[in-house]
Amino acid sequence: MSFPLGKPILVMTFVALISGAWVATCPSKPQADLVLWTFVESHANTYRSIIEQFEKQTGKTVDIQLVSPKASVVRLESMFMSGQTGRILPDLVEMEIGDVGRFFLPPADQVGFLPLNNYLSSGDWQKRIVPTRFAPWSKGDVIFGVPHDVHPVSITYRKDLFDQAGVDLESSKTWPAFLDACLKFQVYWQEHDQPQRHAMDLKQTAPDYLIIMLLQRHVNLIDEHNEIHINDPIVTKTLAYYAQLVAGPTRIGWEGSTNRGAWVNDIVEGNLCAFFTPDWRIYDLQTYGSQLHGKLQMMPLPRFEPSDAPTSTWGGTMIAITRQSRSHDDAWKLLEFLYLSQTGHEAGMQFTTTIPPVMEWWNNAAYHQSDAFFGGQKINELYVDLARQIPPRYVNPATLIAQIQLSVVLNLATNYVESQGIDGLEQACQKWLDFAASDLKARIRNGRIDE
């Protein structure tokens, strides 16, 4: 008897039937009681190192899944929109600060994450955690996430090379004084046949470092009340100043590599000699830059005005509970264990260089020890001091488009400096920023913030 579709199809059909029968009869791996998604490998390693303790204490099993940031965002959005529940959605998820705003588009009672105010109040956590660090993870008065970090920003520099040039960079308490010191540094090395030795790592096209300066000045492009500030006079002045750092005759900034190892190598080679350092960047320096041992020094950010903060913030992660979690209380217990317990804190110290957001932990001796890598400087003590003064950063659905608009204007400003100098620069920047604000307002009004 012949098979009308041919032997290959017959074989494939037979294999499929056998496989289906095996899957149907073979017992599947038991579903964990709680599922957590994280996008950071070091976080996954931290949690896996201690999760057995939680499982023994609670009798609940936990599945910690490493999911890429893009996949996590796309899958969560799809699941929230479709109303899927049960085994498909994770119970807890970590989210990066640049991605969370899009989830705050619905009214607070329809956001896919669970409000945590009551849980936080039960442990007085809103007072024990740096208050400003709840800002990115909230909509109005509703808190949807617990911060993993603070990420205060300092400036780290090649002290050996600045000393050789006769420049005391740390004495520069204002940004204009800092610029003068860096120009003096570059002139020295140009005269000593090192024209490729640039004072600072600064991006000419991306707005990351400009945003650091704006936050330092207590300016969010869009604030917690959805008020637009992208065209505030303080933004105009800071933008015009920053453009002169990366273009024209007073240029001190060159753009380093985005690759972690290559970026550190620029510092090792002395091509870039000062750079913004949120606490998470210390790991890269220590991992890829052993040759820098004893050559670095850290300082607070210079200020434009006395009212500016001596620090800023760059990056951040939260953990949230999904509304569709099968057990909100069990999910909160896991969140507390990983983020807010002494066990979780001590495990995190083994895998990261970040300052925790729970202020009482800053009394730990580890945050007050000399660091030989930084020539004996107590850098964690400096970070703790800066963490107390960290400005709030707000994130909402329109934040990303505002940052893109700022990037466009930054490019216009740097091109202006290169072609026309600085005469009329502030006026031109104000015009461009006014247009950006008008466009942003229209996008928000018409619901086109994702274009």
PyMOL commands that set and color helices and strands:
alter all, ss='L'
color gray80, all
select helices_A, chain A and resi 7-25+41-58+69-82+97-104+108-110+117-122+125-128+131-137+159-164+169-171+175-191+208-216+233-246+260-268+281-288+290-292+328-340+342-351+359-363+365-368+372-374+379-387+399-420+425-446
alter helices_A, ss='H'
color red, helices_A
select strands_A, chain A and resi 34-38+62-66+92-96+138-139+142-143+146-147+153-158+200-201+253-254+274-278+296-299+317-321
alter strands_A, ss='S'
color yellow, strands_A
deselect
rebuild
show_as cartoon
